[in-house]
Amino acid sequence: MTRFVMNKKDSLVDNALDGMIYASPWRNLVRLQVDPRIRIVMRNDWQKQQVALISGGGSGHEPAHVGFIGKGMLTAAVCGDVFASPSVDAVYNAIINITGEAGCLLIVKNYTGDRLNFGLAAEKARKAGFSVNMVIVGDDVALPDNPQPRGVAGTLLVHKVAGFVAERGDALAAVTEAAEAASRAITTMGVALSSCHLPDEQKTTQRVPDGSVELGLGIHGEPGVDLMQTQNSQQIVQHLLEKVMAENDQPHALLVNNLGGMSALEMSQVTRDLIESPLSRGSKYLIGPAPLMTALDMKGFSVTCMTLTPLFEEAICAPVEVAGWVRAVKIAPLQPVTAARAASAHPVQPSANPVVAAVVSTICETLITSESELNRLDAQVGDGDTGSTFAAGARQIQRECADNQLPLNALADLFAVTGERLATVMGGSSGVLMAIFFTAAAQQLAEGDALPAALQQGMEKMKQYGGAKPGDRTLIDALQPAIEALVAGKPLAAAADAAQQGSDATASIGKAKAGRSSYLNSANLNGVPDPGAVAVARVFAALKTL
């Protein structure tokens, strides 16, 4: 089974290029129609007055390289098949159609196919009378003794510097010199939790063991140089910075590149750890986090360090008209705004009650130990976090109970405080609903109602605001029959049996009418009980043993 959305493999790259042109916010990209087998994208405002900048290579690294065509960066990109260099003929046609009297600079990543195809095309173009220079970028430091280091995400910084110098009208020699200097000033290393999936290829065995990351993977899925048996962001970032940070007192810029499969949440965590690491002190600018030089869907990221000169600093901060670049931002300390926390509506007066403490402890421990199982169930019918959400609330109450911070001998106050805590520490709708339940029950207890009646009133308020009723496939299906049993004067064991029956029944309710499960069809729900109802049943089952 493949993991790729496409029409036909043969037309994938061409269709993707059309899509990138359609989506360009500057409306400044156009295909150069030479031959159906040649893929060249260029600036549609190009007048040949300045040095032309041409880059490219295999596809699959989007937004590189088409995403960096435009005023201030590349003039054109020559695109090969996925992870395959474009042909000599393709590169040659790009040169001769785009280059004016000012000449052309080819910026090439250091891979054998790219060096050979771009190099031979340059020789042919020179023979035809064109002024052509070539800069080969090898910024990867994964293998420090490698005489031919790979060109990876740092190549984009070379594009940026060369584009800035070319845009201001410098001659070919000056543009080339600036690009070569930028290439010498950059170092990059990447890390990944898994490699990429090629179009129309069967999924292979996972190379990276669970709980580990692979260091120094290539941007075509080449194996890395080592494994780290951790997925701790701080430790990974520390290792990468040790490899890429230059040992000088000059300011630096850091480029954080998503290799294609990392979530925005993970990339933000990486960025925070990167900036706050002592090893990155002296870094002046941050570029990213963003997918810039990807490897299809590789779940990983790379960090590039550039030693800045006045020219490089001006260049990376200059505005451009390209879709893929992200603005360099100055790194500055976080400046949170302090504010006074609103006082609790229910001041806590701690009090002891061993019986109530045992009940609280049992409920909390039951929810905590059920975390993984409830998450597993919720992953089938919801978003996979029911267990974690309930456990988060349970851990908070358990801590306060153990530290003698709860009003255990005043039930109304205990319920009120519990409602406040759950509203704070439990996420999503579950936290709010449980807070409503305990807050409303606390009000009834304060007015003199017995516990079963107070619980019933809390449940009614939960139903009112949450919109669920029995039969909707929510925790109400277990909670309501249990509370009704208590209100009728039945023993706790009967209430536990009622909760279990209600929970079991949710597995055969064809269509949910409330909660996350309501977004799924019956086929996905069949045979799987509602995790909230399961949590309620487990709590009542545990309580009946006291």
C-alpha positions in Angstrom: 0.0 0.0 0.0 1.5 3.4 -1.0 1.2 6.6 0.9 1.0 9.1 -2.0 -1.9 11.1 -3.5 -1.5 11.5 -7.3 -3.1 10.8 -10.6 -0.3 9.1 -12.5 3.3 8.8 -11.5 4.5 10.0 -14.9 2.6 13.2 -14.7 3.1 13.9 -11.0 5.9 16.5 -11.3 4.3 18.4 -14.2 1.0 18.6 -12.4 2.7 19.7 -9.2 4.6 22.5 -11.0 1.3 23.7 -12.5 -0.1 23.7 -9.0 2.7 25.8 -7.6 2.3 28.3 -10.5 -1.4 28.6 -9.8 -0.8 29.2 -6.1 2.0 31.7 -6.4 0.9 34.8 -4.5 3.0 37.1 -6.7 1.7 35.7 -10.0 5.2 35.8 -11.3 5.9 32.3 -12.4 5.7 30.7 -15.9 6.7 27.5 -17.6 9.2 27.8 -20.3 7.8 25.6 -23.1 10.8 24.0 -24.8 9.9 20.3 -25.0 7.4 18.1 -23.1 10.3 16.3 -21.4 12.0 19.5 -20.1 10.7 21.2 -17.0 11.8 24.8 -16.6 10.0 27.4 -14.5 11.1 31.0 -14.6 10.2 34.6 -13.6 7.6 36.0 -16.0 9.0 39.5 -15.4 12.5 38.6 -16.4 14.1 41.1 -18.9 17.8 39.7 -18.9 19.3 43.0 -17.7 20.9 41.3 -14.6 22.9 38.2 -13.8 20.5 35.2 -14.2 20.4 32.7 -11.3 19.5 29.2 -12.2 19.2 26.3 -9.7 17.2 23.1 -9.5 17.6 19.4 -9.2 15.3 16.5 -8.5 11.7 17.1 -7.5 10.3 16.1 -4.1 12.0 19.0 -2.2 9.2 21.5 -2.6 9.0 24.4 -2.1 12.6 24.1 -3.4 13.4 25.1 -6.0 10.4 26.7 -7.8 9.2 28.3 -4.5 12.3 30.5 -4.5 11.9 31.9 -8.0 11.2 35.6 -8.1 12.6 39.1 -7.6 15.5 38.9 -5.1 16.2 35.2 -5.5 16.2 32.7 -8.4 15.5 33.5 -12.0 14.6 30.0 -12.9 14.6 26.4 -11.7 15.2 23.2 -13.8 13.2 20.3 -12.4 13.9 16.6 -12.7 11.8 13.7 -11.8 11.4 12.9 -8.1 14.9 12.7 -6.6 16.5 12.6 -10.1 18.7 15.4 -11.6 17.4 17.1 -14.7 19.1 16.3 -17.9 22.0 18.2 -19.5 19.6 19.2 -22.3 17.1 20.7 -19.8 19.7 22.7 -18.0 21.3 23.9 -21.3 17.9 25.1 -22.6 17.4 27.0 -19.4 20.7 28.7 -19.7 20.4 29.8 -23.4 16.8 31.0 -23.0 17.3 33.0 -19.8 20.8 34.3 -19.9 21.5 37.8 -21.2 24.7 39.8 -21.6 25.2 39.9 -17.8 25.7 36.2 -17.7 24.4 33.3 -15.6 25.3 31.7 -12.3 24.3 28.1 -11.7 23.8 27.2 -8.0 24.0 23.4 -7.6 23.6 21.1 -4.7 26.6 18.8 -4.3 25.2 15.5 -5.7 26.9 13.6 -8.5 24.0 13.8 -10.9 23.5 17.5 -10.4 27.2 18.3 -10.7 27.5 16.3 -13.9 24.4 17.5 -15.7 24.7 21.2 -14.6 28.4 21.1 -15.3 28.2 19.7 -18.8 25.4 22.1 -19.6 27.6 25.0 -18.4 30.4 23.8 -20.7 28.1 23.6 -23.7 26.7 27.1 -23.0 30.2 28.6 -22.7 31.1 27.0 -26.0 28.0 28.7 -27.4 29.2 32.1 -26.2 27.4 32.5 -22.9 29.0 33.7 -19.7 28.3 31.0 -17.2 29.7 30.3 -13.7 28.7 27.5 -11.3 28.8 27.3 -7.5 28.5 23.9 -5.9 27.0 24.0 -2.4 28.0 21.3 0.2 26.7 22.4 3.6 26.0 19.0 5.2 28.3 18.3 8.1 26.9 14.9 9.0 30.1 13.3 7.7 32.9 15.7 8.6 35.6 13.8 6.7 33.5 13.5 3.5 35.4 15.3 0.7 32.1 15.8 -1.1 29.6 17.0 1.5 26.0 17.0 0.3 24.1 20.2 -0.6 21.0 20.5 1.6 18.9 23.2 3.2 21.8 25.7 3.5 21.6 26.0 -0.3 18.7 28.3 0.1 20.8 30.9 1.9 23.2 30.8 -1.0 20.2 31.5 -3.3 19.3 34.4 -1.0 22.7 36.0 -0.9 23.3 35.6 -4.7 19.8 36.8 -5.4 20.4 40.0 -3.4 23.7 40.8 -5.1 22.3 40.0 -8.6 19.2 42.1 -8.0 21.2 45.2 -7.1 23.0 44.8 -10.5 26.4 43.5 -9.6 28.5 41.8 -12.3 28.7 38.0 -12.6 32.1 37.8 -10.9 30.8 39.6 -7.8 27.6 37.5 -7.7 29.7 34.4 -8.0 32.1 35.5 -5.3 29.2 36.3 -2.9 27.6 32.9 -3.5 30.9 31.1 -2.9 31.4 33.1 0.3 27.9 32.3 1.5 28.5 28.6 0.7 31.6 28.6 2.9 29.7 30.3 5.7 27.0 27.6 6.1 26.7 24.3 7.9 23.7 22.0 8.1 22.7 18.8 9.8 19.4 17.0 9.8 17.6 14.4 11.9 14.5 12.3 11.3 12.2 9.9 13.0 11.3 8.1 9.7 12.4 8.3 6.1 10.2 9.4 3.2 7.8 7.5 1.0 8.4 7.6 -2.8 5.5 7.9 -5.2 3.9 4.6 -6.2 6.4 2.6 -4.1 5.3 0.1 -1.4 6.0 1.1 2.2 9.2 -0.5 3.4 10.2 -1.6 6.8 10.7 1.2 9.2 14.4 1.8 9.5 14.4 4.0 12.6 13.5 2.0 15.7 10.7 3.3 17.9 11.9 5.9 20.4 14.9 6.8 18.4 16.0 9.3 15.7 18.4 8.9 12.9 21.1 11.6 12.5 22.4 12.9 9.2 19.8 11.5 6.8 20.1 12.7 3.3 17.3 14.6 1.6 16.6 11.6 -0.7 16.2 9.2 2.2 19.8 8.1 2.3 20.6 6.4 5.6 22.0 8.6 8.4 25.3 8.3 10.2 24.1 7.4 13.6 21.1 6.7 15.9 20.1 8.6 19.0 18.0 6.5 21.3 15.8 9.4 22.3 13.1 11.6 20.9 13.7 14.3 23.4 13.7 17.6 21.6 16.3 19.3 23.8 18.8 16.5 23.5 18.4 16.3 19.7 18.7 20.1 19.3 21.8 20.1 21.5 23.5 17.4 19.3 22.7 19.3 16.1 24.0 22.6 17.4 27.2 20.9 18.5 27.7 19.9 14.9 26.6 23.1 13.0 27.5 26.1 15.2 30.6 27.9 14.0 33.4 28.5 16.6 33.7 32.2 16.1 32.5 35.4 17.7 30.6 36.6 14.7 26.8 36.8 14.7 24.9 33.9 13.2 21.6 33.2 11.5 19.8 29.9 12.1 17.5 28.3 9.5 15.1 25.7 10.9 13.8 23.5 8.1 10.9 21.0 8.2 11.9 18.0 6.1 8.2 17.5 5.2 6.5 15.4 7.9 6.8 17.3 11.1 3.8 18.9 12.7 3.8 22.6 13.3 3.5 21.9 17.1 6.7 19.8 17.0 8.6 22.4 14.9 7.6 25.1 17.4 9.0 22.9 20.3 12.2 22.4 18.3 12.5 26.2 17.7 12.1 27.0 21.3 14.7 24.5 22.4 17.0 25.8 19.6 16.8 29.4 20.7 17.1 28.7 24.4 20.1 26.4 24.1 23.3 28.0 25.4 25.0 26.7 22.2 23.0 29.1 20.1 23.9 32.2 21.9 25.3 34.8 19.6 22.6 33.9 17.0 21.0 37.1 15.7 18.4 35.9 13.2 15.9 33.0 12.9 14.6 31.8 9.6 11.7 29.4 10.0 10.6 27.0 11.2 9.1 26.1 7.8 9.2 23.5 5.1 11.9 25.0 2.8 14.0 22.1 1.5 11.9 19.0 2.1 12.3 15.3 1.4 8.7 14.4 0.5 7.1 13.4 3.8 10.2 12.7 5.8 9.4 13.2 9.5 12.4 15.2 10.5 14.1 18.6 10.4 17.4 20.2 9.8 19.2 23.1 11.3 21.5 25.4 9.3 23.9 27.9 10.8 25.3 30.8 8.8 28.1 33.0 10.0 27.0 36.5 9.2 28.9 39.3 7.5 27.4 42.8 6.9 26.6 41.7 3.3 25.0 38.4 4.4 22.9 40.1 7.1 21.6 42.7 4.6 20.9 39.9 2.1 18.9 37.6 4.3 16.8 40.5 5.6 16.0 41.9 2.1 12.4 41.5 0.9 11.8 39.1 -2.0 8.9 38.2 -4.2 8.9 34.4 -3.8 6.4 32.0 -2.4 8.7 29.8 -0.3 10.9 32.1 1.6 10.1 33.1 5.2 11.2 36.4 6.6 14.3 36.4 8.9 13.4 37.7 12.3 15.7 39.1 15.0 16.0 36.8 18.0 15.0 38.5 21.2 14.2 37.3 24.7 10.6 36.5 25.5 8.8 39.3 27.3 5.7 37.8 28.9 3.1 40.2 30.3 2.5 39.5 34.0 -1.0 39.7 35.4 -2.7 38.9 38.6 -4.6 35.7 38.6 -8.3 36.0 39.4 -9.0 34.9 42.9 -10.8 31.6 43.4 -14.5 31.9 43.9 -14.2 29.2 46.5 -11.4 29.8 49.0 -10.1 26.5 50.2 -10.1 25.6 53.8 -8.4 22.2 54.0 -10.0 19.7 56.3 -9.5 16.0 56.9 -11.9 13.1 56.4 -10.4 9.7 55.9 -13.5 8.2 54.3 -13.8 10.9 51.7 -10.1 10.8 51.1 -10.3 7.1 50.3 -13.2 7.8 47.8 -11.2 10.6 46.1 -8.1 8.5 45.9 -10.0 5.5 44.4 -11.6 7.7 41.7 -8.3 9.4 40.8 -6.3 6.2 40.7 -8.9 4.4 38.6 -8.8 7.2 36.0 -5.0 7.4 36.0 -4.5 3.7 35.5 -7.2 3.7 32.7 -5.4 6.4 30.7 -3.9 4.2 28.0 -7.0 2.0 27.5 -9.3 5.0 27.3 -7.0 6.7 24.8 -6.9 3.5 22.7 -10.7 3.4 22.6 -11.0 7.1 21.9 -8.5 6.7 19.0 -11.1 4.5 17.3 -14.1 6.8 17.9 -12.7 10.2 18.6 -9.4 12.1 18.8 -7.5 9.7 21.1 -7.2 11.9 24.2 -10.0 10.9 26.5 -7.8 8.9 28.9 -5.1 11.7 29.0 -7.8 14.3 29.7 -9.4 12.5 32.6 -6.0 11.5 33.9 -4.8 15.1 33.9 -7.7 16.1 36.1 -7.3 13.1 38.3 -3.6 13.7 38.9 -4.3 17.3 40.0 -7.0 16.3 42.5 -4.8 13.4 43.7 -1.9 15.7 44.4 -4.0 18.2 46.3 -5.6 15.4 48.3 -2.2 13.9 49.2 -0.9 17.3 50.2 -3.9 17.9 52.5 -5.1 20.9 50.5 -8.7 19.8 49.9 -11.8 20.5 52.1 -12.5 16.8 52.5 -14.9 17.4 55.5 -17.1 19.9 53.6 -18.6 18.1 50.6 -20.1 21.2 49.0 -16.7 23.0 49.1 -14.9 19.9 47.9 -17.2 19.7 44.8 -16.8 23.4 44.1 -13.0 23.3 44.3 -13.0 20.1 42.2 -15.1 21.9 39.5 -12.6 24.8 39.5 -9.6 22.6 39.2 -11.0 20.5 36.4 -11.9 23.6 34.4 -8.2 24.6 34.6 -6.3 21.4 34.0 -8.6 19.3 31.8 -8.6 20.3 28.2 -11.4 20.2 25.6 -15.1 19.8 26.2 -14.6 17.1 28.9 -13.0 19.5 31.3 -15.8 22.0 30.9 -18.5 19.4 31.2 -17.0 17.9 34.4 -16.5 21.4 35.9 -20.2 22.1 35.2 -21.2 18.8 36.8 -19.2 19.4 40.0 -20.1 23.1 40.3 -23.8 22.5 39.9 -23.7 19.6 42.3 -21.8 21.8 44.8 -24.6 24.4 44.6 -27.2 21.8 45.4 -25.2 20.4 48.3 -24.8 23.9 49.7 -28.6 24.3 49.6 -29.1 21.2 51.6 -29.8 18.5 49.0 -28.6 15.0 49.6 -25.7 13.7 47.6 -27.7 11.6 45.0 -30.0 14.6 44.3 -27.0 16.9 44.0 -25.3 14.6 41.5 -28.5 14.4 39.5 -28.7 18.2 39.3 -25.1 18.3 38.2 -25.8 15.8 35.5 -28.8 17.7 34.3 -26.8 20.9 34.0 -24.1 18.9 32.1 -26.8 17.6 29.7 -28.3 21.1 29.3 -25.0 22.7 28.3 -23.4 19.8 26.5 -26.5 18.8 24.5 -26.2 15.1 25.1 -29.0 12.8 26.3 -29.3 9.0 26.9 -28.8 7.1 23.7 -26.5 9.7 22.1 -23.4 7.5 22.8 -21.7 9.6 25.4 -20.8 9.2 29.1 -24.3 10.2 29.9 -25.4 6.7 28.8 -23.4 5.3 31.8 -23.8 8.2 34.2 -27.5 8.7 34.1 -28.6 5.2 35.0 -26.0 5.0 37.8 -27.2 8.3 39.4 -30.9 7.3 38.9 -30.1 4.1 40.9 -28.7 6.2 43.7 -31.6 8.6 43.7 -33.9 5.6 44.0 -32.1 4.5 47.1 -30.4 1.5 45.6 -27.0 0.5 46.9 -23.7 1.5 45.2 -23.3 -2.0 43.7 -26.6 -1.5 41.8 -25.5 1.9 40.5 -22.2 0.3 39.3 -24.1 -2.4 37.5 -26.3 0.2 35.9 -23.3 2.2 34.7 -21.7 -0.9 33.3 -24.8 -1.9 31.4 -25.1 1.7 30.0 -21.4 1.6 29.0 -21.7 -1.7 27.3 -24.8 -0.6 25.4 -22.9 2.3 23.7 -21.0 -0.3 21.6 -24.1 -1.2 19.7 -25.5 2.3 19.2 -25.1 2.8 15.5 -24.8 6.5 15.3 -23.5 9.0 17.9 -25.5 12.2 18.2 -23.1 14.2 20.4 -19.4 14.5 21.1 -16.5 13.7 18.7 -18.0 10.4 17.7 -20.9 12.2 16.1 -18.5 13.1 13.2 -18.0 9.4 12.4 -20.2 7.0 10.5 -21.7 3.9 12.1 -19.1 1.5 10.6 -16.3 3.2 12.5 -18.3 3.0 15.8 -19.7 -0.5 15.6 -18.5 -2.7 18.5 -16.5 0.1 20.3 -17.9 1.4 23.5 -17.8 5.1 24.2 -14.6 5.9 26.2 -16.3 8.4 28.5 -19.0 5.9 29.4 -16.2 3.3 30.0 -14.5 5.8 32.4 -17.7 6.3 34.3 -18.4 2.6 34.6 -14.8 1.9 35.9 -15.1 4.6 38.5 -18.4 3.2 39.9 -17.0 -0.3 39.7 -14.0 0.8 41.8 -16.2 2.6 44.3 -18.4 -0.4 45.1 -15.3 -2.2 46.4 -14.8 0.4 49.2 
